[in-house]
């Protein structure tokens, strides 16, 4: 058989080259070339799992190739498992891609229950954080969870992530390979992972650990400010008081409802970021309408829209988020506006922003790493980045509350 | 990088200490420009991620479409080239017609799902009371509508592959246990309330699995 060894080694795909290629995707052409290579390499293997002559397999095959590209891009530098076990990884990926495909048709609860391996991976990560000796705020909070809490928090994290995924419009690779298993990409679920842990700790393990609520309220305050304050003029004291009143009222309402959640936690699922949930309260309150229309100096009369605040909050009590579709539309509008502003930057400024943010579908790439690649000093990169942010902020402000913001609020 | 940007970055990574988190929250509450920086950072991350994902999605879709429909290309050629090509195509068509089911695998095995499942050790009187965790194996289910048996299997290199006539039967595998005899190095499957079955290793063809899941 040794005579024919060269044949088998020829058939074996050069995964290592593919992994190297996946680390250097800088533009549309390199992304296209990479996806063609991934397809050429894995198509024969995928054909043996999902025959291409079955038309029903076509969308799933596209999803698998897409996820495979994302998975290869996010492989760790020292990962050797994928190279030696790519067949097993592909099988696992097909399974989770089937799960991903059904997300649009099922509830977050059903989706979370449908794949135990993804939930177990989150639970394992919680355990890992609990056992870590790191002194960060989130490590400390997660250490407060009891062993029985871990599967519950894992399930709630998965639910919240699925609910977010169902609302978004764009395609996104969801999976990566860690510890020899395919799991949800941690940067995508991280915010929910921290918030659901903190929420559970706040409900049952440490009622004073309320920093995550302040965090969400900070975003609520920012959301209101962006809608009611005109950057051309300094805000009047009454307007600032109005903003503070709304934030205080939202906080008060939420804290009151927490007692109900404690009594019956299964009646409430935070299937969104807490800030989004609280903004839902604000949107349906009469006070925000008065701020937006400049009527905040007048007392509220009974015949003004919208409905009474308490009625609006009542909807949120069941865990059904108020106005979530609006939130998605609004994000899309803000992203489109930001893209317009980015188009006005120089190519160099745009390249640095893209290279710094989410270069490989994980976290930001430090300027120290970028310096050698972009052949610039760290100081220079930081300066250009900061200047770009200033330009974007100025452009994005664009003269106070727009008609769209008024409409979506 | 300024302290404020550091705070935003560490907040995004989830690596703030308690003291830093308090500083972050105070800035978020009291400083509108900081709030603006936080929001811009979040949006930039989303936009850059979305843009790259869109390019990748379009590239993958285009590659799939190219693979499905490959256009004929080339300039003008002499008539005998086309005649030769027609003959070869005819011959290939005939061979393909004969071998079509085996070439395409039409309605052949299709991967339904895979999972890693724990194996329990078969304990005897001398080992009773010890932890019975015996490692794990990959379990793969394929649907094969062409097979006669409702269920067949292969077991090789720590992977148990089950071929089902009907893919819905995967759900009935949930209560089935995998048991390992460490002395004899043998793996068994044990359906609930049924005797355990020994699995043969690394045989050429799938073997019938004599229980109805």
Contacts between the chains, C-beta under 8 A, distances in Angstrom:
chain1	res1	chain2	res2	distance
A	25	B	52	7.7
A	28	B	55	5.1
A	28	B	59	7.6
A	31	B	52	7.4
A	31	B	55	4.8
A	31	B	56	5.5
A	31	B	59	5.3
A	32	B	55	7.9
A	32	B	59	4.4
A	32	B	62	7.2
A	32	B	63	7.9
A	34	B	59	7.6
A	35	B	56	6.4
A	35	B	59	3.9
A	35	B	60	4.9
A	35	B	62	7.9
A	35	B	63	5.3
A	36	B	59	7.5
A	36	B	63	5.2
A	39	B	60	7.4
A	39	B	63	4.5
A	39	B	64	7.2
A	39	B	67	6.7
A	43	B	67	6.9
A	47	B	105	7.9
A	48	B	105	7.7
A	48	B	109	8.0
A	49	B	110	7.0
A	49	B	111	3.9
A	50	B	110	6.1
A	50	B	111	6.5
A	51	B	104	6.7
A	51	B	105	4.9
A	51	B	106	6.9
A	51	B	108	6.0
A	51	B	110	6.3
A	52	B	67	8.0
A	52	B	68	7.8
A	53	B	104	4.7
A	53	B	105	7.6
A	53	B	106	5.5
A	54	B	106	7.5
A	54	B	107	7.7
A	54	B	110	7.1
A	57	B	110	7.4
A	58	B	64	7.5
A	58	B	68	8.0
A	61	B	64	6.7
A	62	B	60	6.0
A	62	B	61	6.1
A	62	B	64	5.1
A	65	B	60	4.9
A	65	B	63	7.1
A	65	B	64	6.7
A	66	B	56	6.6
A	66	B	57	6.0
A	66	B	60	4.6
A	69	B	56	5.7
A	69	B	60	6.4
A	70	B	56	7.2
A	88	B	114	7.8
A	88	B	138	6.1
A	88	B	159	7.5
A	91	B	111	6.1
A	91	B	114	4.2
A	91	B	138	7.4
A	91	B	140	5.8
A	92	B	114	5.6
A	94	B	111	5.3
A	94	B	113	7.7
A	94	B	114	7.3
A	95	B	111	7.9
A	95	B	113	4.3
A	95	B	114	5.0
A	95	B	115	7.1
A	98	B	112	7.9
A	98	B	113	6.7
A	117	B	115	6.2
A	117	B	116	7.4
A	134	B	15	8.0
A	135	B	17	6.0
A	136	B	14	6.9
A	136	B	15	5.2
A	136	B	16	6.2
A	136	B	17	5.8
A	137	B	16	5.3
A	137	B	17	6.2
A	137	B	18	5.0
A	137	B	20	7.7
A	137	B	21	4.4
A	138	B	14	4.8
A	138	B	15	7.9
A	138	B	16	7.8
A	140	B	18	6.7
A	170	B	50	5.2
A	170	B	53	6.3
A	170	B	54	6.4
A	171	B	53	5.9
A	171	B	54	7.2
A	171	B	57	4.2
A	172	B	49	7.5
A	172	B	50	7.7
A	172	B	53	5.0
A	173	B	53	6.8
A	173	B	56	7.3
A	181	B	116	7.5
A	190	B	14	6.1
A	194	B	14	5.6
A	211	B	21	5.8
A	211	B	22	7.5
A	211	B	25	6.3
A	214	B	25	4.8
A	214	B	28	7.7
A	214	B	29	7.2
A	215	B	24	8.0
A	215	B	25	6.2
A	215	B	28	7.1
A	217	B	29	7.8
A	218	B	25	6.4
A	218	B	28	3.3
A	218	B	29	5.8
A	218	B	35	6.5
A	218	B	38	7.8
A	219	B	28	7.7
A	219	B	35	7.8
A	219	B	38	7.7
A	219	B	39	7.8
A	221	B	28	7.7
A	221	B	29	7.0
A	221	B	35	6.9
A	222	B	28	7.6
A	222	B	32	7.5
A	222	B	35	3.9
A	222	B	36	7.3
A	222	B	38	7.3
A	222	B	39	5.8
A	225	B	32	5.9
A	225	B	35	7.0
A	226	B	39	7.7
A	229	B	32	7.9
A	331	B	46	7.6
A	334	B	43	6.2
A	335	B	43	6.5
A	335	B	46	6.3
A	335	B	47	5.2
A	335	B	50	6.9
A	338	B	40	8.0
A	338	B	43	5.3
A	338	B	44	7.2
A	338	B	47	5.4
A	339	B	47	6.2
A	339	B	51	7.9
A	342	B	47	7.3
A	353	B	44	6.3
A	353	B	48	6.8
A	354	B	48	5.2
A	354	B	51	7.6
A	354	B	52	7.8
A	357	B	44	5.1
A	357	B	45	5.0
A	357	B	48	4.2
A	357	B	49	7.4
A	358	B	45	5.5
A	358	B	48	5.0
A	358	B	49	4.4
A	358	B	52	7.1
A	361	B	49	6.9
A	361	B	52	7.5
A	363	B	12	7.0
A	363	B	13	5.8
A	364	B	9	6.5
A	364	B	12	7.4
A	364	B	45	7.4
A	367	B	1	7.1
A	382	B	1	5.7
A	386	B	2	7.9
A	386	B	5	8.0
A	389	B	37	7.4
A	389	B	40	6.3
A	392	B	40	6.3
A	392	B	44	7.8
A	393	B	36	6.1
A	393	B	37	7.9
A	393	B	40	6.1
A	396	B	40	7.1
